[in-house]
Amino acid sequence: MRRLVKMMVVKVGSLKTDERGAILVLFAVSLGLIFGFLALIWDIGRTVNAATELQSFADHLALAAAGELDGEPGAIAEAEAIVDGGNFNDVQTFTVGDNVLDGGDVAITFYASVPDDDAEDLVDVTNSDREALYIEIELTPRTVTNVFAGVINTLFSTEIADGVVTARAIAGRKRFACSITPLTYCAPDGAAYQPVPGRMIHLKMDARWQPGSFGLLANNFEPGSTCGNPGTAGGAVVGCITGITQNVTRCYDPTGVTIVNTVSASQVAGGLNTRFDIYLSQLAGAQNDARFAPAPSVTKAIADPGGGACIGGLGDGNVTNLGELADDERSVALPRDACFEPSGICSDTGSNLGVGITASELDDYWAVNHGTPRPQAATRFELYQVEVDQAPAAGRALQKLTSVETGAPTCHFGGGQPTSESAERRLLNAAVIDCSQSQGLPIRGLVEGVPVLDFVQLFMTEPAELTNGNNVVGLWAEEVQSLTPQSEGLGNGDIRDVVHLVR
């Protein structure tokens, strides 16, 4: 018995220095740390990789769909078809379920505008093809199973949830106009305006911004250009930038341009009319300057009353109306839409928009000026292109050899110097803005940050006119097309679509 007690005392005493039970505790703590690090590295890494794969897919899908937002009818449907069409499928590696990513897991929203501040909510939702400039792609959330976190949950009765990932991307499309004649005009019917090929438009540069007004785009000229670097479109540079053959403007951002309508009317008209072999105002001496060459056909049914090669003015008594001459000597200008006579406001529309030209009116123009059956053409610009392409002989654009007007320039280098090579010289690529009362544009002056509705190509049908004591410019033109990068006959203008991620 005494031996047994002694042994028990010895055993109990040894417990003072026995540390073997602590190994289990240390092992348990170490195991938790190991799995914690594995969860941090492995599980979180899988979640991050899954989120990256989903975001990459959302970005690519948004960019592809945004490329269809050109403002034309059907733009939204075409963007949705990109998403749903299965042409931009991708795969993901780490989430639960099907590893294929496609448009079936996507929610789509279209916006007319997106705030610059990423913290601001998007509220300008639209379903209008014309207004939709941005598309939002949001993927259905997916689950990433946390393998090591599950082990920790089992060992330590914790509740670490599996990871959930999604992705959201917003992309937009901007149309920039580069190297164009820096003109802008107020849409005759506001935001609903769309050009109609062959329809005439009558624009005026007067003292206020209103539907049908036109002015200049400012603050966007190439530094050190031929026309100088004015900062704003004022001074003697106006005639240069509106008349030069090789335009000197940089790219215009349609989200906000600067417009001005307080420049000299005579300078604007002087620049525009170089296209018709008319050199007035500060360009009176530019008839021997190749930078201000006229179009190859300048038929306008007016001439210098003294028979000179150059027209010295457009006021009463400064020109002879060739349409009043005898038939064999007579010529006529491209006709206006008949509804504009005599007021300058189309009686059929009650606005400065016409209704288009008729075949008989085109017939009359061709018969008087050429004396032959009219070639096939549906618009004034199409007929003018034919006239330029089939000029009968050097120095003439009209086939009727008895007419006083040859149709070819006579003032530019005395008629002995080549003109601009194509009909594009009389095309104007202009920015269209909304000047309705809701836009709050001031009556006069320089206005910054004005959004562009569209870039539209116009064909000058006759010289710009000066009225009201040479204070108002009247511009008669035919609508040709709404400009896209694929448009033909851009002349010196360059239209570029840029698709970009916004968020």
C-alpha positions as CSV (number, residue, x, y, z in Angstrom):
1,M,0.0,0.0,0.0
2,R,2.8,2.4,0.9
3,R,4.4,1.6,-2.4
4,L,1.2,2.5,-4.3
5,V,0.8,5.9,-2.5
6,K,4.4,6.7,-3.2
7,M,3.9,6.0,-6.9
8,M,0.8,8.2,-7.0
9,V,2.7,11.1,-5.3
10,V,5.5,10.7,-7.9
11,K,2.9,10.8,-10.8
12,V,1.2,13.8,-9.4
13,G,4.4,15.6,-8.9
14,S,5.5,15.0,-12.4
15,L,2.4,16.8,-13.7
16,K,4.1,20.1,-12.7
17,T,6.5,19.8,-15.6
18,D,4.5,17.7,-18.1
19,E,3.6,19.8,-21.2
20,R,2.5,17.1,-23.5
21,G,-1.2,18.1,-23.3
22,A,-0.5,21.6,-24.6
23,I,0.5,20.2,-28.0
24,L,-3.1,19.5,-28.8
25,V,-4.1,23.0,-28.0
26,L,-1.2,24.4,-30.1
27,F,-2.2,22.1,-32.9
28,A,-5.7,23.2,-32.9
29,V,-4.7,26.9,-32.9
30,S,-2.2,26.3,-35.7
31,L,-4.7,24.3,-37.7
32,G,-7.1,27.2,-37.5
33,L,-4.4,29.6,-38.7
34,I,-3.4,27.4,-41.5
35,F,-6.9,27.0,-42.8
36,G,-7.5,30.7,-42.3
37,F,-4.5,31.5,-44.5
38,L,-5.6,29.0,-47.0
39,A,-9.0,30.5,-47.0
40,L,-7.5,33.9,-47.4
41,I,-5.2,32.9,-50.3
42,W,-7.3,30.2,-52.0
43,D,-10.9,31.1,-51.5
44,I,-10.5,34.9,-51.7
45,G,-8.2,34.4,-54.7
46,R,-10.9,32.3,-56.5
47,T,-13.5,34.9,-55.7
48,V,-11.3,37.7,-57.1
49,N,-10.5,35.7,-60.2
50,A,-14.2,35.0,-60.7
51,A,-15.1,38.7,-60.4
52,T,-12.3,39.6,-62.9
53,E,-13.6,37.0,-65.4
54,L,-17.2,38.4,-65.1
55,Q,-16.1,42.0,-65.3
56,S,-14.0,41.3,-68.4
57,F,-17.1,39.7,-70.0
58,A,-19.3,42.6,-69.0
59,D,-16.8,45.2,-70.3
60,H,-16.5,43.5,-73.7
61,L,-20.2,43.0,-74.1
62,A,-21.0,46.6,-73.2
63,L,-18.4,47.9,-75.6
64,A,-19.7,45.7,-78.4
65,A,-23.3,46.7,-77.8
66,A,-22.5,50.4,-77.4
67,G,-21.1,50.3,-81.0
68,E,-24.6,50.0,-82.3
69,L,-25.9,53.2,-80.5
70,D,-25.7,55.4,-83.6
71,G,-29.0,57.3,-82.9
72,E,-30.6,55.8,-86.0
73,P,-33.9,53.9,-85.9
74,G,-33.4,50.3,-84.6
75,A,-30.3,51.2,-82.6
76,I,-31.5,49.8,-79.3
77,A,-32.8,46.6,-81.0
78,E,-29.4,46.1,-82.7
79,A,-27.6,46.6,-79.4
80,E,-29.8,44.1,-77.7
81,A,-29.2,41.7,-80.5
82,I,-25.5,41.9,-79.8
83,V,-26.1,40.9,-76.2
84,D,-28.6,38.2,-77.0
85,G,-27.0,36.9,-80.2
86,G,-24.4,34.6,-78.7
87,N,-21.6,36.1,-80.6
88,F,-19.8,37.3,-77.5
89,N,-19.9,34.2,-75.3
90,D,-17.1,33.6,-72.7
91,V,-16.3,31.2,-70.0
92,Q,-15.7,31.5,-66.3
93,T,-13.8,29.0,-64.0
94,F,-14.7,29.3,-60.4
95,T,-18.4,30.0,-59.9
96,V,-21.1,27.4,-59.2
97,G,-23.1,26.1,-62.2
98,D,-22.6,26.5,-66.0
99,N,-19.2,27.9,-66.8
100,V,-20.5,29.6,-70.0
101,L,-21.1,33.4,-69.9
102,D,-23.6,34.7,-72.4
103,G,-26.4,37.3,-72.8
104,G,-28.9,35.1,-71.0
105,D,-27.4,36.2,-67.7
106,V,-27.5,39.9,-68.5
107,A,-29.8,42.8,-67.5
108,I,-29.7,45.8,-70.0
109,T,-30.5,49.4,-69.4
110,F,-30.1,52.3,-71.8
111,Y,-29.3,55.9,-70.8
112,A,-29.4,59.3,-72.5
113,S,-26.7,60.7,-70.2
114,V,-24.3,59.5,-67.5
115,P,-23.1,61.8,-64.6
116,D,-19.4,62.6,-64.6
117,D,-19.3,61.7,-60.9
118,D,-19.2,57.9,-60.5
119,A,-20.9,58.3,-57.1
120,E,-24.0,59.8,-58.6
121,D,-26.9,57.5,-59.5
122,L,-27.9,57.0,-63.1
123,V,-31.4,58.3,-63.7
124,D,-31.7,59.3,-67.3
125,V,-33.1,56.0,-68.6
126,T,-34.4,56.0,-72.1
127,N,-35.9,53.7,-74.7
128,S,-35.5,56.1,-77.6
129,D,-33.2,55.0,-80.4
130,R,-32.1,58.6,-81.0
131,E,-31.4,59.5,-77.3
132,A,-29.8,56.2,-76.2
133,L,-26.1,57.0,-75.9
134,Y,-25.1,54.6,-73.2
135,I,-25.8,51.0,-72.3
136,E,-25.4,49.3,-68.9
137,I,-24.7,45.6,-68.7
138,E,-25.3,43.9,-65.3
139,L,-24.6,40.2,-64.9
140,T,-26.7,37.9,-62.8
141,P,-24.9,37.3,-59.4
142,R,-23.0,34.0,-59.2
143,T,-21.7,32.0,-56.2
144,V,-18.1,30.9,-55.5
145,T,-17.8,28.0,-53.1
146,N,-15.3,28.7,-50.4
147,V,-13.6,25.3,-49.9
148,F,-11.3,26.0,-47.0
149,A,-13.8,28.4,-45.3
150,G,-16.1,25.4,-45.3
151,V,-13.5,23.4,-43.4
152,I,-13.2,26.2,-40.8
153,N,-17.0,26.3,-40.5
154,T,-16.9,22.5,-39.6
155,L,-14.0,22.7,-37.2
156,F,-15.0,25.8,-35.3
157,S,-18.7,26.0,-35.9
158,T,-18.4,29.3,-37.7
159,E,-20.6,30.6,-40.5
160,I,-18.4,32.0,-43.2
161,A,-20.6,32.4,-46.3
162,D,-19.6,31.5,-49.8
163,G,-18.6,34.3,-52.1
164,V,-21.0,36.1,-54.4
165,V,-19.7,37.9,-57.5
166,T,-21.3,40.0,-60.2
167,A,-20.2,42.6,-62.7
168,R,-21.5,45.8,-64.1
169,A,-20.3,47.9,-67.1
170,I,-21.5,51.0,-68.8
171,A,-20.2,51.9,-72.2
172,G,-21.1,54.7,-74.6
173,R,-20.6,55.9,-78.1
174,K,-19.5,59.4,-79.1
175,R,-19.5,60.8,-82.6
176,F,-16.7,63.4,-83.1
177,A,-16.6,65.7,-86.2
178,C,-13.0,66.6,-87.1
179,S,-11.7,69.1,-89.6
180,I,-15.1,70.5,-90.7
181,T,-16.4,73.9,-91.6
182,P,-17.2,75.2,-88.1
183,L,-20.9,75.9,-88.7
184,T,-23.8,75.1,-86.4
185,Y,-27.5,75.6,-86.8
186,C,-30.6,75.3,-84.6
187,A,-32.8,72.3,-85.4
188,P,-36.0,73.7,-87.0
189,D,-38.2,71.3,-85.0
190,G,-36.0,70.8,-81.9
191,A,-34.8,67.5,-80.6
192,A,-37.0,65.6,-83.1
193,Y,-35.2,67.0,-86.1
194,Q,-33.8,64.5,-88.6
195,P,-32.5,65.5,-92.1
196,V,-34.4,64.3,-95.2
197,P,-32.2,63.9,-98.3
198,G,-33.4,66.3,-101.0
199,R,-35.3,68.6,-98.7
200,M,-34.4,72.3,-98.7
201,I,-33.6,74.2,-95.5
202,H,-33.4,78.0,-95.2
203,L,-31.1,79.2,-92.4
204,K,-30.4,82.7,-91.1
205,M,-27.6,84.1,-89.1
206,D,-29.3,87.0,-87.2
207,A,-29.2,88.5,-83.7
208,R,-30.8,85.6,-81.7
209,W,-30.7,81.8,-81.4
210,Q,-34.0,80.3,-82.5
211,P,-35.0,77.4,-84.7
212,G,-33.5,77.9,-88.1
213,S,-30.7,80.2,-86.9
214,F,-27.1,79.4,-87.8
215,G,-23.7,80.5,-86.4
216,L,-20.2,79.3,-85.8
217,L,-18.5,76.8,-83.7
218,A,-15.7,78.5,-81.7
219,N,-12.6,77.8,-79.7
220,N,-11.5,74.7,-81.6
221,F,-9.0,75.8,-84.3
222,E,-5.6,74.3,-84.9
223,P,-2.9,76.4,-83.3
224,G,-0.7,78.1,-85.9
225,S,-3.2,77.2,-88.7
226,T,-3.5,79.0,-92.0
227,C,-6.4,81.0,-90.5
228,G,-4.5,81.8,-87.2
229,N,-5.5,80.8,-83.7
230,P,-8.2,83.3,-82.6
231,G,-9.5,81.6,-79.5
232,T,-13.0,82.5,-80.5
233,A,-14.5,82.9,-84.0
234,G,-14.2,86.6,-84.3
235,G,-12.3,89.2,-86.3
236,A,-10.9,88.9,-89.8
237,V,-10.3,85.2,-89.3
238,V,-14.0,84.4,-89.8
239,G,-13.9,84.6,-93.6
240,C,-10.9,82.3,-93.6
241,I,-12.3,79.5,-91.5
242,T,-15.7,79.6,-93.4
243,G,-14.1,79.8,-96.9
244,I,-10.8,77.8,-96.9
245,T,-10.8,74.6,-98.8
246,Q,-8.7,72.6,-96.2
247,N,-10.6,73.1,-92.9
248,V,-8.5,74.0,-89.9
249,T,-10.7,72.8,-87.0
250,R,-9.8,70.0,-84.5
251,C,-12.4,67.5,-83.4
252,Y,-15.7,68.6,-81.8
253,D,-17.0,66.7,-78.8
254,P,-20.8,66.4,-79.3
255,T,-21.4,66.5,-75.5
256,G,-20.6,70.2,-75.4
257,V,-19.5,72.6,-78.1
258,T,-19.1,76.4,-78.0
259,I,-21.3,78.4,-80.3
260,V,-21.2,82.1,-81.3
261,N,-23.6,84.2,-83.4
262,T,-22.1,87.6,-82.9
263,V,-19.6,87.6,-85.7
264,S,-19.7,89.8,-88.8
265,A,-22.4,88.7,-91.2
266,S,-20.5,90.0,-94.2
267,Q,-17.4,88.0,-93.2
268,V,-19.4,84.8,-92.9
269,A,-21.1,85.3,-96.3
270,G,-17.8,86.3,-97.8
271,G,-16.2,83.0,-96.7
272,L,-19.1,80.8,-97.8
273,N,-19.4,82.4,-101.2
274,T,-15.9,81.6,-102.3
275,R,-17.5,78.3,-103.3
276,F,-19.4,80.2,-106.0
277,D,-16.4,82.1,-107.3
278,I,-17.5,85.3,-105.5
279,Y,-14.8,87.1,-103.5
280,L,-16.2,89.9,-101.2
281,S,-15.5,91.5,-97.8
282,Q,-12.1,90.7,-96.5
283,L,-11.6,87.9,-99.1
284,A,-11.9,90.4,-102.0
285,G,-8.3,89.8,-102.9
286,A,-8.4,86.0,-102.5
287,Q,-9.5,85.2,-106.1
288,N,-5.9,84.4,-106.9
289,D,-5.4,82.3,-103.7
290,A,-5.6,78.5,-104.3
291,R,-6.7,78.0,-100.7
292,F,-10.0,79.6,-101.5
293,A,-10.7,77.9,-104.8
294,P,-14.4,77.7,-105.9
295,A,-16.4,74.6,-106.8
296,P,-15.9,73.2,-110.3
297,S,-19.4,74.3,-111.2
298,V,-20.7,77.6,-109.9
299,T,-23.9,78.0,-111.9
300,K,-25.9,80.7,-110.0
301,A,-27.7,82.8,-112.8
302,I,-26.1,86.0,-111.7
303,A,-23.2,87.9,-113.3
304,D,-21.3,91.2,-113.1
305,P,-23.5,93.8,-114.8
306,G,-20.4,95.2,-116.7
307,G,-19.5,91.8,-118.0
308,G,-16.5,91.5,-115.7
309,A,-15.1,88.1,-114.6
310,C,-15.7,88.8,-110.9
311,I,-18.9,89.8,-109.1
312,G,-18.2,92.9,-107.0
313,G,-21.3,92.7,-104.8
314,L,-24.6,91.0,-104.2
315,G,-26.8,94.0,-103.5
316,D,-29.3,95.6,-105.9
317,G,-27.6,96.9,-109.0
318,N,-24.4,94.9,-108.4
319,V,-25.5,91.8,-110.4
320,T,-27.3,90.9,-113.6
321,N,-30.1,88.3,-113.3
322,L,-29.3,85.9,-116.1
323,G,-32.7,84.3,-115.8
324,E,-34.2,87.4,-117.4
325,L,-32.2,87.1,-120.6
326,A,-33.3,85.7,-123.9
327,D,-33.7,81.9,-124.0
328,D,-30.5,81.3,-125.9
329,E,-28.5,83.3,-123.4
330,R,-30.4,82.5,-120.3
331,S,-29.4,80.3,-117.3
332,V,-31.1,79.6,-114.0
333,A,-29.9,78.6,-110.5
334,L,-30.9,75.4,-108.8
335,P,-34.5,75.9,-107.8
336,R,-35.7,76.3,-104.2
337,D,-38.6,74.3,-103.0
338,A,-41.6,76.0,-104.4
339,C,-43.3,76.4,-101.0
340,F,-40.7,79.0,-100.0
341,E,-41.8,81.6,-102.5
342,P,-42.1,84.4,-101.9
343,S,-41.7,84.8,-98.1
344,G,-38.7,82.5,-97.3
345,I,-40.9,80.4,-94.9
346,C,-42.3,77.2,-96.5
347,S,-46.1,77.6,-96.8
348,D,-46.5,73.8,-96.5
349,T,-44.7,73.4,-93.3
350,G,-44.9,76.8,-91.7
351,S,-41.1,76.7,-91.0
352,N,-37.8,77.0,-92.7
353,L,-37.9,73.4,-93.8
354,G,-39.1,72.6,-97.3
355,V,-40.9,69.6,-98.8
356,G,-38.4,68.6,-101.4
357,I,-37.8,69.1,-105.1
358,T,-40.0,67.7,-107.9
359,A,-38.9,65.9,-111.0
360,S,-40.4,68.6,-113.2
361,E,-38.5,71.3,-111.4
362,L,-35.2,69.4,-112.0
363,D,-36.2,69.0,-115.6
364,D,-36.7,72.7,-116.0
365,Y,-33.3,73.5,-114.5
366,W,-31.5,71.1,-116.8
367,A,-33.4,72.0,-119.9
368,V,-32.6,75.7,-119.5
369,N,-29.0,75.3,-118.6
370,H,-28.0,72.4,-120.8
371,G,-30.7,72.1,-123.5
372,T,-30.7,68.3,-123.2
373,P,-32.9,65.7,-121.5
374,R,-32.1,65.5,-117.7
375,P,-30.0,62.7,-116.5
376,Q,-31.4,60.5,-113.8
377,A,-31.2,62.2,-110.4
378,A,-33.6,62.6,-107.5
379,T,-32.1,65.6,-105.7
380,R,-30.3,68.8,-106.5
381,F,-27.1,67.5,-105.2
382,E,-27.3,64.3,-107.3
383,L,-28.0,66.4,-110.4
384,Y,-25.1,68.8,-109.5
385,Q,-22.8,65.8,-109.3
386,V,-23.8,64.7,-112.8
387,E,-23.2,68.3,-114.0
388,V,-19.7,68.3,-112.6
389,D,-18.8,64.8,-113.9
390,Q,-20.0,65.4,-117.5
391,A,-18.8,69.0,-118.1
392,P,-18.6,69.2,-121.9
393,A,-15.3,71.0,-122.3
394,A,-12.5,72.7,-120.4
395,G,-13.8,76.1,-119.1
396,R,-17.5,75.1,-119.2
397,A,-19.9,73.3,-117.0
398,L,-23.0,74.0,-119.0
399,Q,-23.6,72.2,-122.3
400,K,-25.7,75.0,-123.8
401,L,-22.9,76.9,-125.4
402,T,-24.9,80.1,-126.1
403,S,-25.6,80.9,-122.4
404,V,-23.8,83.9,-121.0
405,E,-22.9,81.9,-117.9
406,T,-20.5,79.0,-118.6
407,G,-21.1,77.4,-115.2
408,A,-17.3,77.2,-114.7
409,P,-15.5,79.8,-112.5
410,T,-14.3,82.9,-114.3
411,C,-12.9,85.0,-111.4
412,H,-10.6,82.6,-109.7
413,F,-7.2,83.1,-111.4
414,G,-9.1,84.7,-114.3
415,G,-10.7,81.4,-115.0
416,G,-7.4,79.9,-116.0
417,Q,-6.6,78.0,-112.8
418,P,-7.9,74.6,-111.8
419,T,-10.7,74.6,-109.2
420,S,-11.4,72.2,-106.4
421,E,-11.6,68.8,-107.9
422,S,-15.0,67.6,-106.9
423,A,-18.6,68.6,-106.1
424,E,-17.8,68.3,-102.4
425,R,-16.6,71.9,-102.3
426,R,-20.2,73.1,-101.9
427,L,-20.9,70.6,-99.1
428,L,-21.1,71.9,-95.5
429,N,-20.8,69.5,-92.6
430,A,-22.5,71.3,-89.7
431,A,-23.4,70.5,-86.1
432,V,-27.1,70.6,-85.3
433,I,-28.1,71.9,-81.8
434,D,-31.5,72.3,-80.0
435,C,-32.3,76.0,-79.6
436,S,-35.8,75.5,-78.3
437,Q,-36.9,77.5,-75.3
438,S,-36.3,74.5,-73.0
439,Q,-32.5,74.8,-73.7
440,G,-32.4,78.3,-72.2
441,L,-29.8,79.7,-74.8
442,P,-29.3,83.4,-74.5
443,I,-30.4,85.6,-77.3
444,R,-26.9,86.6,-78.4
445,G,-23.3,85.8,-77.7
446,L,-20.9,83.0,-76.9
447,V,-22.5,79.9,-75.4
448,E,-20.4,77.0,-74.0
449,G,-21.2,73.4,-73.3
450,V,-24.1,73.0,-75.9
451,P,-24.9,69.4,-76.7
452,V,-25.0,68.4,-80.4
453,L,-28.0,66.5,-81.7
454,D,-26.4,65.4,-84.9
455,F,-23.8,66.3,-87.6
456,V,-25.6,66.9,-90.9
457,Q,-24.3,67.5,-94.4
458,L,-25.8,70.3,-96.4
459,F,-25.4,71.3,-100.1
460,M,-25.2,75.0,-100.9
461,T,-27.6,75.5,-103.7
462,E,-26.9,79.2,-104.2
463,P,-24.7,82.0,-102.8
464,A,-25.3,83.1,-99.2
465,E,-27.3,86.3,-99.3
466,L,-27.0,89.4,-97.1
467,T,-30.1,91.3,-96.0
468,N,-31.2,93.9,-93.5
469,G,-28.3,96.3,-94.3
470,N,-25.8,93.4,-94.6
471,N,-26.5,92.4,-91.0
472,V,-28.3,89.1,-91.7
473,V,-26.9,86.1,-93.7
474,G,-29.4,83.9,-95.5
475,L,-28.2,80.4,-96.3
476,W,-30.2,78.2,-98.8
477,A,-29.2,74.6,-98.8
478,E,-30.4,71.1,-99.4
479,E,-30.1,68.4,-96.7
480,V,-27.9,65.6,-97.9
481,Q,-27.4,63.1,-95.1
482,S,-26.9,62.6,-91.4
483,L,-23.2,62.0,-91.1
484,T,-21.6,58.7,-90.0
485,P,-18.1,57.4,-90.4
486,Q,-19.4,55.4,-93.4
487,S,-20.9,58.5,-95.2
488,E,-19.7,59.1,-98.7
489,G,-18.6,62.5,-99.8
490,L,-17.3,63.8,-96.5
491,G,-15.1,66.2,-98.3
492,N,-12.6,67.5,-95.8
493,G,-14.8,66.5,-92.9
494,D,-13.9,63.5,-90.8
495,I,-16.6,61.8,-88.7
496,R,-15.3,59.4,-86.1
497,D,-17.2,57.1,-83.7
498,V,-15.4,56.4,-80.4
499,V,-16.8,53.6,-78.2
500,H,-15.6,53.9,-74.6
501,L,-16.2,52.5,-71.1
502,V,-17.7,55.0,-68.8
503,R,-18.0,52.9,-65.6
